[in-house]
Amino acid sequence: MMDNETIKEEQQDSYQNRFSWMRRYNTLDDYPQVKGYDFEQEFDFDRFMEAMAVTGIQATEMSRGIEIINMMLDDDAKIYLSMTSNIISSGLREIIVFLVKQKFVDVIVTAAGAVEEDVIKTLRPFVTGSFDAPGRALFEQGIGRIGNIFAPYDRYLYFERFMNPFFEKLYLMQKKKGRPLCATEFTRELGFAIGSEESFLYWAAKNDVPVFCPALTDGSIGDLFYFQRQKHPDFFIDIVADHEKIVKLALEYEKTGAILLGGGVPKHYVLNSNIFKDGLDYAVYVTTAQEFDASDSGGNQQEAMSWAKLKVNAPNVKIKCEATVVFPLMVAASFARRFHERKAKKKPHA
């Protein structure tokens, strides 16, 4: 029978063997410490945003996204903005208007819903509602729901009344040119037709920022296309012409960066076009979609690199958060800061 001293020695040897890996460690004393913002001090937005960098988790990823956007701006990279339609459904529409109006983005790729809702919200607003509102009750009251945003059906009546004469104008343009218009020509003419400074399509048309919509029929606007074809069977939109256009842009640009809000067709259309220049030089993903199902929406930067959509040495980040939460902060700490700095420099000295 072992005495107590022998048992203690064997236990000590066992612990040392079990945790032998602890003999080899790095203290990481030169790394930034994880620390949150101190709200007891007077609030300062710049210090608050600086604190995000060392908060950890997605706050740190967001801070990295801001850093990469500023790198794009410093490098004079051409900035592609892709966005799903819910970006325009929400109050982010006003932020997109700011970016296009101030010429901070060079190419936009979006979904049909964003195109039609930009028109609709110029005519009549959407309102805030609830995620839990019963679909049956909303249907009976003639209200459509986009998450927790309510869009009464009458908005689409206003939209149709606006679009019908616009379609006739486009048809006459097609006849005059002797060819179908492409989607970027469609969105450009629509922007001028809207003529409202509340519209991102208006500012895109005015500032010559192409708005690509490769899935233009995927929405209410597609239904109106269908109705127009009943009246004019020879009415077409040329999608291939836009593909040629976006590829040529990628080949012309020396440096390209992308801000990808959400996934779907808009995200992939930007990534795919940059294959022709061996990939984007910068990329900032903002999404809630994950990689596990192998969808393109959830696909990460490493997947994009495997297809030469993103350069292997490109600064990049995937911020796993819903865009209405983080994108306003990102814009405030990058584009908006530069806008106000530029504005201050133009002010005459007292």
Buried (B, 14 or more C-beta within 10 A) or exposed (E): EEEEEEEEEEEEEEEEEEEEEEEEEEEEEEEEEEEEBEEEEEEEEEEBBEBBBBBEEBBBBBBBBBBBBBBBBEEEBBBBBBBBBBBBBBEBBEBBBBBBBBEBBBBBBBBBBBBBBBBBBBBBEBEEBEEEBEEEEBEEEEBBBBEEBBBBEEBBEBBBEBBBEBBBEBBEBBEEEEEBBBBBBBBBBBBEBBEBEBBBBBBBBBBEBBBBBBBBBBBBBEEBBEEBEEEBEEBBBBBEBBBEBBBEBBEEBEBBBBBBBBBBBBBBBBBBBBBBBEBBBBBBBBBEBEEEEEEBBBBBBEBBBEEBBBBEEBBBBBBBBBBBEBBBBBBBBBBBBBBEEEEEEEEEEE
